[in-house]
Amino acid sequence: MSGGSPDFTGVQAVFAENFARRGEIGAGISVWRHGREILSLAGGTLTKEGTEPWTAGTLAPVWSATKGPSALTLLLVLHEAGLTPDASVRPVWPELTLPVTFGELLSHQAGLCALDTKPSVFDHPSVALALAAQTPAWQPGSAHGYHPRTFGFLADECVRRLTGGQTLAAVWRERIAGPLSLDFWMDGPPEEAFPRVARLYPGKQKPPVPEEA
């Protein structure tokens, strides 16, 4: 285990306990405050079988953590187009006839939280067409419901329309991640980064322990 600060001994203890008692394979923590990293911890290995240590440079596969960078990318493109989150999506994406704003789309209020049909998720145009044709689960803006699998397609299609065809992943890499030297990819890391990628294993979820009376 590496890193640490005398001001975070409690955090370090819990981090170590996660390995000692819960079978953690590898993990890292980075805490920033006012633009300065105030805690960095790393421990374990990249795989169960390997001996390659988990370091501050290890790349961890993520899922919904991509939604924040996706929203940031769309907001950047909106700003450059002279639009605000309160603008209607319809003029940009005419096939999506719902009365929904970009802000409502980005805050999970569009009512398109799941696909009603089964287009191939590897075929973006097909998914975009399916979403545009779908009846929302509620009137956009009137309710909130997490869009776990459709959020990325909705944001990506808006970015493509606003940029003349550039994908959300490409804009993120070229305009944000690249200039800031961020090791965060939406379309997969380059081959030279593969050795730093940690292996993702199924969770070890257990039933909750009943509370004692």
WOQUI-V6227 format. One record per residue. RES is the residue in three letters. SS is DSSP state (H for helix, E for strand, C for the rest). PSI is psi as a letter, one per 20 degrees, with the letter a starting at -180 (NA if undefined). BURIAL is 1 if it has 9 or more other ideal C-beta (glycine too) atoms within 8 Angstrom, else 0. Layout:
RES|SS|PSI|BURIAL / RES|SS|PSI|BURIAL
This chain:
MET|C|p|1 / SER|E|r|1 / GLY|E|a|1 / GLY|C|r|1 / SER|C|q|0 / PRO|H|i|0 / ASP|H|i|0 / PHE|H|k|1 / THR|H|h|0 / GLY|H|g|0 / VAL|H|g|1 / GLN|H|h|1 / ALA|H|g|0 / VAL|H|h|0 / PHE|H|g|1 / ALA|H|h|1 / GLU|H|h|1 / ASN|H|h|1 / PHE|H|g|1 / ALA|H|h|0 / ARG|C|h|0 / ARG|C|j|0 / GLY|C|k|0 / GLU|C|p|1 / ILE|C|g|1 / GLY|E|q|1 / ALA|E|r|1 / GLY|E|q|1 / ILE|E|p|1 / SER|E|o|1 / VAL|E|p|1 / TRP|E|q|0 / ARG|E|p|0 / HIS|C|l|0 / GLY|C|j|0 / ARG|E|p|0 / GLU|E|p|0 / ILE|E|i|1 / LEU|E|p|1 / SER|E|o|1 / LEU|E|q|1 / ALA|E|q|1 / GLY|E|r|1 / GLY|E|a|1 / THR|E|r|1 / LEU|C|h|1 / THR|C|r|1 / LYS|C|h|0 / GLU|C|h|0 / GLY|C|r|0 / THR|C|j|0 / GLU|C|o|0 / PRO|E|q|1 / TRP|C|p|1 / THR|C|a|0 / ALA|C|i|1 / GLY|C|j|0 / THR|C|q|1 / LEU|E|p|1 / ALA|C|p|0 / PRO|C|p|0 / VAL|C|r|0 / TRP|C|e|0 / SER|C|i|0 / ALA|C|i|0 / THR|H|i|1 / LYS|H|h|1 / GLY|H|g|0 / PRO|H|h|1 / SER|H|g|1 / ALA|H|g|1 / LEU|H|g|1 / THR|H|g|1 / LEU|H|h|1 / LEU|H|h|1 / LEU|H|g|1 / VAL|H|h|1 / LEU|H|g|1 / HIS|H|g|0 / GLU|H|h|0 / ALA|C|j|0 / GLY|C|k|0 / LEU|C|q|1 / THR|C|r|0 / PRO|C|i|1 / ASP|C|i|0 / ALA|C|q|1 / SER|E|q|0 / VAL|C|h|1 / ARG|C|g|1 / PRO|C|h|0 / VAL|C|h|1 / TRP|C|m|1 / PRO|C|h|0 / GLU|C|h|0 / LEU|C|n|1 / THR|C|j|0 / LEU|C|q|1 / PRO|C|m|0 / VAL|C|q|1 / THR|E|r|1 / PHE|H|h|1 / GLY|H|g|0 / GLU|H|h|1 / LEU|H|g|1 / LEU|H|i|1 / SER|C|k|0 / HIS|C|k|1 / GLN|C|j|1 / ALA|C|i|1 / GLY|C|j|1 / LEU|C|l|1 / CYS|C|i|1 / ALA|C|q|0 / LEU|C|p|1 / ASP|C|h|0 / THR|C|a|0 / LYS|C|m|0 / PRO|C|q|1 / SER|C|p|0 / VAL|C|i|0 / PHE|C|i|0 / ASP|C|n|0 / HIS|H|g|0 / PRO|H|h|0 / SER|H|g|1 / VAL|H|g|1 / ALA|H|g|1 / LEU|H|g|1 / ALA|H|g|1 / LEU|H|h|1 / ALA|H|h|1 / ALA|H|i|0 / GLN|C|q|1 / THR|C|p|0 / PRO|C|q|1 / ALA|C|i|0 / TRP|C|r|0 / GLN|C|p|0 / PRO|C|p|1 / GLY|C|i|0 / SER|C|i|0 / ALA|C|r|0 / HIS|C|p|0 / GLY|C|p|1 / TYR|C|p|0 / HIS|C|m|1 / PRO|C|g|0 / ARG|C|i|1 / THR|C|i|1 / PHE|H|g|1 / GLY|H|g|1 / PHE|H|g|1 / LEU|H|g|1 / ALA|H|g|1 / ASP|H|g|1 / GLU|H|h|1 / CYS|H|g|1 / VAL|H|g|1 / ARG|H|g|1 / ARG|H|h|0 / LEU|H|h|1 / THR|H|j|1 / GLY|C|k|0 / GLY|C|i|0 / GLN|C|p|0 / THR|C|q|1 / LEU|H|g|1 / ALA|H|h|1 / ALA|H|g|1 / VAL|H|g|1 / TRP|H|g|1 / ARG|H|g|1 / GLU|H|h|0 / ARG|H|h|1 / ILE|H|f|1 / ALA|H|g|1 / GLY|C|g|1 / PRO|C|h|0 / LEU|C|j|0 / SER|C|l|0 / LEU|C|p|0 / ASP|C|m|0 / PHE|C|o|0 / TRP|C|q|1 / MET|C|i|1 / ASP|C|k|0 / GLY|C|q|0 / PRO|C|r|1 / PRO|C|q|0 / GLU|H|h|0 / GLU|H|i|0 / ALA|H|i|1 / PHE|H|g|0 / PRO|H|i|0 / ARG|H|i|0 / VAL|E|p|1 / ALA|C|q|1 / ARG|C|p|0 / LEU|C|p|0 / TYR|C|q|0 / PRO|C|q|0 / GLY|C|r|0 / LYS|C|l|0 / GLN|C|p|0 / LYS|C|q|0 / PRO|C|q|0 / PRO|C|q|0 / VAL|C|p|0 / PRO|C|q|0 / GLU|C|q|0 / GLU|C|q|0 / ALA|C|NA|0
